Amino acid sequence: MQLLMDRIRKDGKIKAGNVLKVDSFLNHQMDIELFKEIGKEFKRRFADVEINKILTIEASGIGIACIVAQYFNVPVVFAKKTQTKNIAGEVYTSRVESYTHGRIYDIIVAKEFLGKGDKVLVIDDFLANGKALEGLTALIKESGAELVGAGIVIEKGFQVGGDIIRSSGIRLESLAIVDSMDEETGTIVFRNEEK
Ligand code: G4P
């Protein structure tokens, strides 16, 4: 998605440790006009499949998922992150070990909001090592719902997540795939550039 890649080049900031900061338009301040274009693009890419629910993970995924959902006319469910060890009751849970954040957490979704018969599109802002997406995939599997695909705004193509998800047979659509970025020069190379 060229509009997004141009925006990343214009306003993204490359930080040490291959971190791309997009706080000014994606995951702190949010540019809703851009989100609308992102929503239209995901709708275009997943036009051939039936989707009745969007699943994301707190926090940054929620805003994006809500705008995207307007183009699919479906509800959004977000997985909650929790440190609680003994989660009682009617929830699906999965463990996520985030290398990026150096922490382990459980994610939960109430059983009443996900289950057999659901056709789920996962939406998230970043795909790096893919642990968050793996956790969501495990939750969906446990629930008996069907994972139709995953829509990612920015994939860090030089980290392993994309390869793992694609090789597992999941349909993955990433709107901007960063193949490399240089902190010194500010140069970003995208895999899916149109021009
Ligand atoms: P991981 O296995 O290395 O943890 O990678 P994963 O793809 O699961 O991403 C983990 C988290 O790290 C995600 O946030 C993602 O947004 C964030 N992240 C990874 N690389 C970058 C980056 O270069 N820039 C930014 N801004 N974020 C990055 P999360 O767990 O969903 O938490 P939240 O930030 O949404 O609360």
Boltz pocket constraint, residues with backbone or C-beta under 6 A from the ligand:
constraints:
  - pocket:
      binder: B
      contacts: [[A, 18], [A, 19], [A, 20], [A, 21], [A, 22], [A, 27], [A, 57], [A, 58], [A, 59], [A, 60], [A, 61], [A, 97], [A, 98], [A, 99], [A, 100], [A, 101], [A, 125], [A, 126], [A, 127], [A, 128], [A, 129], [A, 130], [A, 131], [A, 132], [A, 133], [A, 156], [A, 161]]
      max_distance: 6.0
